[in-house]
Amino acid sequence: MTKFRLAHLGLVMAAIGFNAAAPMVGMTSVAYAADAVRPEVGKPLQEAQKLAAAGKNKDALAKLKEADAVGGKSEHEKYLIERTRASAAAAAGDHETAARAFEAVINSGKLSAAEAPKFTQSLASLYYQAKDYPKAIIWIQRALKDNPGNPQLQELLTQTYYVSGKYAEAAKELQSNGRASEAQLQMLANIQLKQNDKVGYVNTLEKLAGNYPKTSYWADLLQRVVTKPGFSSTLNLDILRLKLALGLLNKPSDFMEMGQLSLQTGNPAEALKIIDEGYKKGALGQGSDADRHKRLKDLALKTEAEFAAKQATTQAEAEKNKDADALFNLGFALVSSGKADQGLKLMDQAVKLGTAKRPEEMKLHFGLGQINAGKKAAGIATLKTVKGTNGEAEVARYFVLQNKG
């Protein structure tokens, strides 16, 4: 099971431009011009602002208590005190105090149309940092009304749903994204694991593997398909083909198994390529099993020579008996040996006979044959038509994902 590491949640705050000092902008003595501020309020207020401007935010908060103690304050005086407190508390890391002050400033009705959305956005972030998630959700949603479609705020809302355990809401937000980021898909996958949504999890894992290919995603995806009830063992070679293409084939036993399976399907040219790759990677030809590795290679070379000698006879018998599987395997082997046109012709002929034991699997291999023959677009188109309930559809879809680049 893949364990996803989510992006650091604090990055969201930086992404939406949360700046604790922002509310201080314009807070000078000029702010008093519109409404009179009594000296007993104005003096400690100005001193608090100077302390905050010098980075002494805790001292500024302490100084504001002198202004708080003055009785009979006007609404404007209260507004100026709370605005200064909001900025100083946020800069000091006192999120709870800052949140209360920001809410008071917003509810005062004294903010300009340009400032109000910034304060709302900052308040949403503060409640998030204070871990008051219910209020954070309320204010993020309010901020989104001012900034509809804002991706950073949308992500913060999703993160808040997630950390507060509202998984259904978080999943809904994530699934509404047309092109989700890797971190967002990781979060969705984690939610689906928590909800035991196996189908949804695999769908998300496919998106991760297709859009952000990593060996961990592919390893999990392939492990899940081979352990799926009803998965056909005849597709084991295809799983190994995928692993080889994705760089997931490293163990000597994997190369040996894949080489043997290729020989069993009558494809010695493919078997030799696999064995040679194993030698190139140092997985074969080493250790106590080096002799076994050599015997397999010798068998592949011998089988390849016999294949060439019997090709005409094999084709004639398959056509006479209308044996679609034998004719198709011969065509696939010819493609692997470099005879693409001849091989594809036989494969197409076999498909049209309509007597295959496993028609969807044959269609899957026809798509792979086309890709191997250099006809990638045609091969992908063929793979997209593959159906079946024994793993054929999934394997075909994964080959499409693997060949996207």
Disulfide bonds with the S-S distance in Angstrom:
none
